[in-house]
Amino acid sequence: MPPNAAPTVERPPILVVEDEPAIADTILYALRTEGFDPDWATTVGAARESLGRRSYALAVLDIGLPDGSGFDFCRELRARDGLPVIFLTARSEEIDRVVGLEIGADDYIVKPFSPRELTARVRAVLRRTQAPARPATELGRHDAPVPAGDPAPRTGSTRGPFLIDEDRCEVRYHTTRLDLTRREYRLLLALLAQPGRVFSREQLLTRAWDEPEASLDRTVDAHIKTLRAKLRAVDATTDPIRTHRGFGYSIELG
């Protein structure tokens, strides 16, 4: 590269799955203007073909598609390679938002939408997903410190039947490695930082979400539900996560 040449700036590739051309044109224009390199697919089948040809940093996904459900395709993407997903849909009911987040979507935007808001959320998701996971000690920095004698779990530390390895962003339960999403992992570490303490939903959002103000309290409930299911798949006889109606959640270790 010549001494005065400007360095090449990578344009993150984005897969847009949207069957309405007018909406797709708006999305593609907004993404290109903000420095992204989007590809457009109108169906689930076309999206799979695009994924076979190229790797993407993120997918913007409609729910109602001509040949399938965006929810089902999101599950496929999460199982395949953990590709970050933002739902962009006309479905505004809270249950749809909760389902979308529950199955692993990183964000949910309702039509009609602001192109500027869309690109801002794309950048926010990429920052979260491309940055290394924060340790549990940082997850709780906005709240009261963990009391002396009960430090936040660290790499290789044990909390009852849980073994935490922060270097690998991994938690084992009764020696079985849990297949956790990024948010389930952070949520579990937040609970394990202070066993027995009752955390409100707002406190858990603050500890486990990068932008808690943009999330709903029901988002915590949805992730607690999936986290419980994964713990029960290992040991169906116990449920270490306790629900405190009107207050929040805690974790009990014995």
C-alpha positions as CSV (number, residue, x, y, z in Angstrom):
1,M,0.0,0.0,0.0
2,P,1.4,3.4,-0.9
3,P,2.5,5.5,2.1
4,N,-0.3,8.0,1.8
5,A,-3.0,5.6,0.7
6,A,-6.1,5.3,3.0
7,P,-6.6,1.9,4.5
8,T,-9.4,-0.2,3.1
9,V,-12.5,-0.1,5.2
10,E,-14.4,-3.4,5.4
11,R,-18.1,-3.1,4.6
12,P,-19.9,-5.7,6.7
13,P,-22.0,-8.0,4.6
14,I,-25.7,-8.1,5.6
15,L,-28.3,-10.5,4.4
16,V,-31.8,-8.9,3.9
17,V,-34.7,-11.4,3.6
18,E,-37.8,-9.4,2.6
19,D,-40.4,-10.2,0.0
20,E,-41.8,-6.7,-0.5
21,P,-39.5,-4.9,-3.1
22,A,-40.4,-1.4,-1.9
23,I,-39.4,-2.2,1.7
24,A,-36.4,-4.0,0.5
25,D,-35.2,-1.1,-1.6
26,T,-35.5,1.2,1.5
27,I,-33.5,-1.3,3.6
28,L,-30.8,-1.8,1.0
29,Y,-30.4,1.9,0.3
30,A,-30.1,2.7,4.1
31,L,-27.5,-0.1,4.6
32,R,-25.4,0.9,1.6
33,T,-25.5,4.6,2.6
34,E,-24.2,3.7,6.1
35,G,-21.3,1.6,4.9
36,F,-22.8,-1.9,4.8
37,D,-22.7,-4.4,1.9
38,P,-26.2,-5.9,1.7
39,D,-27.6,-8.8,-0.4
40,W,-31.3,-9.2,-0.9
41,A,-33.3,-12.5,-0.8
42,T,-37.1,-12.7,-1.2
43,T,-37.6,-16.2,0.1
44,V,-36.1,-18.6,2.6
45,G,-34.8,-20.7,-0.3
46,A,-33.0,-17.8,-1.9
47,A,-31.6,-16.8,1.5
48,R,-30.2,-20.3,1.9
49,E,-28.5,-20.1,-1.5
50,S,-27.0,-16.7,-0.5
51,L,-25.6,-18.3,2.7
52,G,-24.1,-21.0,0.6
53,R,-22.1,-18.5,-1.4
54,R,-21.1,-16.0,1.2
55,S,-20.6,-15.4,4.9
56,Y,-22.6,-12.6,6.5
57,A,-22.2,-10.5,9.6
58,L,-25.9,-10.3,10.3
59,A,-29.4,-11.0,8.8
60,V,-32.4,-8.7,8.7
61,L,-35.3,-11.0,8.5
62,D,-39.0,-10.6,7.8
63,I,-41.4,-13.1,9.6
64,G,-44.0,-13.7,6.9
65,L,-42.2,-15.1,3.8
66,P,-43.7,-16.8,0.7
67,D,-42.1,-20.2,1.4
68,G,-41.7,-20.3,5.2
69,S,-41.8,-18.7,8.6
70,G,-39.1,-16.2,9.6
71,F,-39.3,-17.7,13.1
72,D,-38.3,-21.2,11.8
73,F,-35.6,-19.7,9.6
74,C,-34.2,-17.8,12.6
75,R,-34.0,-21.1,14.5
76,E,-32.1,-22.6,11.6
77,L,-29.7,-19.7,11.5
78,R,-29.0,-19.9,15.2
79,A,-28.4,-23.6,15.1
80,R,-26.3,-23.4,12.0
81,D,-23.7,-20.8,12.9
82,G,-25.2,-18.4,15.4
83,L,-25.7,-15.6,12.8
84,P,-27.1,-12.5,14.5
85,V,-30.7,-11.8,13.5
86,I,-32.8,-8.7,13.5
87,F,-36.5,-9.2,12.8
88,L,-38.1,-6.5,10.8
89,T,-41.9,-7.2,10.6
90,A,-45.4,-5.7,10.6
91,R,-46.3,-8.0,13.5
92,S,-46.4,-5.7,16.5
93,E,-48.1,-7.9,19.1
94,E,-46.0,-8.4,22.3
95,I,-46.3,-12.2,22.0
96,D,-44.5,-12.0,18.6
97,R,-41.8,-9.9,20.1
98,V,-41.3,-12.3,23.0
99,V,-41.3,-15.4,20.7
100,G,-38.8,-13.7,18.4
101,L,-36.4,-12.9,21.2
102,E,-37.0,-16.3,22.8
103,I,-35.8,-18.2,19.8
104,G,-32.6,-16.2,19.7
105,A,-33.2,-13.0,17.7
106,D,-30.9,-10.1,18.7
107,D,-33.5,-7.4,18.0
108,Y,-37.0,-6.8,16.8
109,I,-38.1,-3.8,14.8
110,V,-41.8,-3.1,13.8
111,K,-42.8,-1.7,10.4
112,P,-43.2,1.1,9.5
113,F,-39.6,1.8,10.6
114,S,-37.0,4.5,10.4
115,P,-34.1,3.6,8.1
116,R,-31.8,5.5,10.5
117,E,-33.1,3.5,13.5
118,L,-32.6,0.3,11.5
119,T,-28.9,1.0,10.7
120,A,-28.3,2.2,14.3
121,R,-29.7,-1.1,15.6
122,V,-27.6,-3.1,13.1
123,R,-24.5,-1.4,14.3
124,A,-25.5,-2.0,18.0
125,V,-26.0,-5.7,17.4
126,L,-22.7,-6.0,15.5
127,R,-20.9,-4.3,18.4
128,R,-22.5,-6.7,20.9
129,T,-21.9,-9.8,18.9
130,Q,-18.4,-9.1,17.6
131,A,-17.1,-7.9,21.0
132,P,-15.8,-10.5,23.5
133,A,-18.3,-11.5,26.3
134,R,-17.9,-9.4,29.4
135,P,-17.0,-11.1,32.6
136,A,-19.5,-11.4,35.4
137,T,-17.7,-8.8,37.5
138,E,-18.3,-6.2,34.7
139,L,-21.9,-7.4,34.1
140,G,-22.9,-6.1,37.6
141,R,-21.0,-2.8,37.5
142,H,-24.1,-0.6,37.5
143,D,-25.5,-2.1,40.7
144,A,-24.3,-2.7,44.3
145,P,-21.0,-4.6,44.5
146,V,-21.0,-8.3,45.4
147,P,-20.5,-8.6,49.1
148,A,-17.1,-9.6,50.5
149,G,-16.8,-13.3,50.8
150,D,-19.2,-13.9,47.9
151,P,-17.1,-12.8,44.8
152,A,-18.5,-13.1,41.3
153,P,-17.6,-16.4,39.6
154,R,-14.3,-16.4,37.7
155,T,-12.7,-18.8,35.3
156,G,-12.7,-22.3,36.6
157,S,-14.8,-21.4,39.6
158,T,-17.5,-23.6,41.0
159,R,-21.0,-22.6,42.2
160,G,-22.7,-25.7,43.5
161,P,-23.4,-27.9,40.5
162,F,-22.2,-25.1,38.1
163,L,-18.7,-24.8,36.8
164,I,-17.9,-21.5,35.1
165,D,-15.2,-21.1,32.5
166,E,-15.2,-17.4,31.3
167,D,-12.2,-17.9,29.0
168,R,-14.4,-20.2,26.9
169,C,-17.7,-18.4,27.8
170,E,-18.9,-21.7,29.0
171,V,-20.9,-23.1,31.9
172,R,-21.2,-26.7,32.9
173,Y,-24.1,-28.0,35.0
174,H,-23.5,-31.4,36.7
175,T,-20.4,-31.7,34.4
176,T,-22.6,-31.2,31.2
177,R,-21.7,-28.2,29.1
178,L,-24.8,-26.0,28.5
179,D,-25.5,-24.8,25.0
180,L,-26.3,-21.2,25.9
181,T,-27.0,-18.2,23.8
182,R,-25.0,-15.1,24.6
183,R,-27.9,-13.6,26.7
184,E,-28.6,-16.8,28.5
185,Y,-24.9,-17.1,29.4
186,R,-24.8,-13.5,30.8
187,L,-28.1,-14.0,32.6
188,L,-27.0,-17.2,34.3
189,L,-23.7,-15.6,35.4
190,A,-25.6,-12.6,36.8
191,L,-27.7,-14.9,38.9
192,L,-24.7,-17.0,39.9
193,A,-22.7,-13.9,41.1
194,Q,-25.0,-13.8,44.2
195,P,-26.8,-17.1,44.8
196,G,-30.0,-16.6,46.8
197,R,-30.3,-12.9,46.0
198,V,-33.6,-11.9,44.4
199,F,-33.0,-9.9,41.3
200,S,-35.7,-7.8,39.8
201,R,-36.2,-8.0,36.0
202,E,-34.8,-4.5,35.7
203,Q,-31.6,-5.5,37.6
204,L,-31.2,-8.5,35.4
205,L,-31.6,-6.4,32.2
206,T,-28.9,-4.0,33.5
207,R,-26.5,-6.9,34.2
208,A,-27.1,-9.1,31.2
209,W,-28.1,-6.8,28.4
210,D,-25.9,-4.1,26.6
211,E,-28.9,-1.8,26.0
212,P,-31.4,-2.6,28.8
213,E,-33.5,0.5,28.1
214,A,-34.3,-0.9,24.7
215,S,-35.6,-4.2,26.0
216,L,-38.9,-5.3,27.7
217,D,-39.2,-6.9,31.1
218,R,-40.9,-9.8,29.3
219,T,-37.6,-10.4,27.5
220,V,-36.1,-11.6,30.8
221,D,-39.0,-13.9,31.4
222,A,-38.6,-15.4,27.9
223,H,-34.8,-16.0,28.5
224,I,-35.4,-17.5,32.0
225,K,-37.9,-19.9,30.4
226,T,-35.3,-21.2,27.8
227,L,-32.6,-21.3,30.4
228,R,-34.7,-23.4,32.7
229,A,-35.5,-25.8,29.9
230,K,-31.8,-26.3,29.3
231,L,-31.1,-26.9,33.0
232,R,-34.0,-29.4,33.2
233,A,-32.6,-31.2,30.1
234,V,-29.6,-32.0,32.2
235,D,-31.3,-32.7,35.5
236,A,-35.1,-32.9,35.5
237,T,-35.4,-33.4,39.2
238,T,-34.4,-29.9,40.3
239,D,-35.0,-26.3,39.3
240,P,-32.3,-24.0,40.7
241,I,-34.0,-20.9,39.3
242,R,-36.7,-19.6,41.6
243,T,-39.5,-17.2,40.6
244,H,-40.5,-14.6,43.2
245,R,-43.8,-13.3,42.0
246,G,-44.0,-9.6,42.0
247,F,-40.2,-9.3,42.6
248,G,-38.1,-11.3,40.2
249,Y,-35.7,-14.3,40.1
250,S,-33.0,-15.9,42.2
251,I,-30.8,-19.0,41.9
252,E,-30.5,-21.6,44.7
253,L,-27.5,-23.9,44.8
254,G,-28.6,-26.4,47.4
